[in-house]
């Protein structure tokens, strides 16, 4: 029987192509642990793996199944650096901090690839990324970005593409120009998650599904987590819920907001070799970004419709097909074999949120659509911190991430209005 996530709509192509996705038991009763982790995505599982490998007693819980959130359902694109371009961050933070944050993200890229290689996890890595411009007025910024990355940040893997090269590499004349990045790539996210969970369990972490955290508090020097399956008492805890924080912890909820994003998969594009002949992934310059790539077997995986409420669209496929048609008219009537969605955690400045939200309790999330690399690495860095090792996590805790305005009652409505305005600007 196919599993339908109660928190994310649709059956993903990723789930359909991982028939051996294991299930884990619900927590059998109250537990005692050195470290408790709430959330079974990349961040939580990497923390669990590295902590258990370091000798800690770790209990991880997830309200649904591991990977039901963004970690198992995302676009699979690594990207390069943080969500904001390094030269943009430089204007706000200065060169030294911008360079350190960029280097951290490059370390994250290497970490994920090395982790998968060391543990024999076939994540279907494919190299290359194309970042394409939908407005001519962005061309100067794109050209300057290529130069800045090579000259000031030591990243020589970018090249500017004029309209002809962009059209050739995309198989479409829909965009005006672009940047080619040969130093990154894209993966099958569910295969990474399944392999990671197995490694965490093998290392000794206790992994529990269908176990919902109801309350987190500090009591008598310990962190106490009440769940629907009993209580966890731990020396410290990591909240790794990201967009699915709900009302569990108010500081995180005020700084990390969920937006819905949706993806569709087509059949193998046997008759369209002109589409993405180099196999790169693509993201565009819209605020409501369109992101797409070909899978290893040649399907188009296209993401592009975002929603800023918790509602799910009635027909994901029709919205995705309409956006595919704009870029690839030859695919106007293409079948959508799988269509799915989920929530992405964003912050106001599109930088990760990392903070001790109460004594002994750290919350990490808000990767803002750039989490495939960063979420894995942040889980590893949290483990380093808990084990008393040197860590780069301070680079994120030092960031000034403001809360979304409007308080509990109005912030979702204000976010909807603001992001709808930016989506309208995409069309102008």
Secondary structure, DSSP 8 states (H G I E B T S, - for coil): -----SSS-S--HHHHT-TT--------S-EEEEEEEE--SHHHHHHHHHHHHTT--EEEE-SS-TT-SHHHHS--B--SSSSS-HHHHHHHH-HHHHHHHHHHHHHHHHHHHHHHHHTT-----EEEEEEEESSGGGHHHHHHHHHHHHHTS----EEEE-HHHHHHHHT-SSSSEEEEEEEEEE--HHHHHHHHHHHHHHHT-EEESS--EEEEEEETTEEEEEETTEEEEEEEEEE--GGG-TTS-HHHHHH-EEEEEEEEEEEE-TT-TTTTTT--EEEES-SS--EEEE-TTSEEEEEEEEESSS---S-HHHHHHHHHHHH-GGGTT----EEEEEEEEE-TTSS-EEEEEETTEEEEE--TT-HHHHHHHHHHHHHHHHTT---STHHHHTS-----TTHHHHHHHHHHHHHHHHHHHHH-
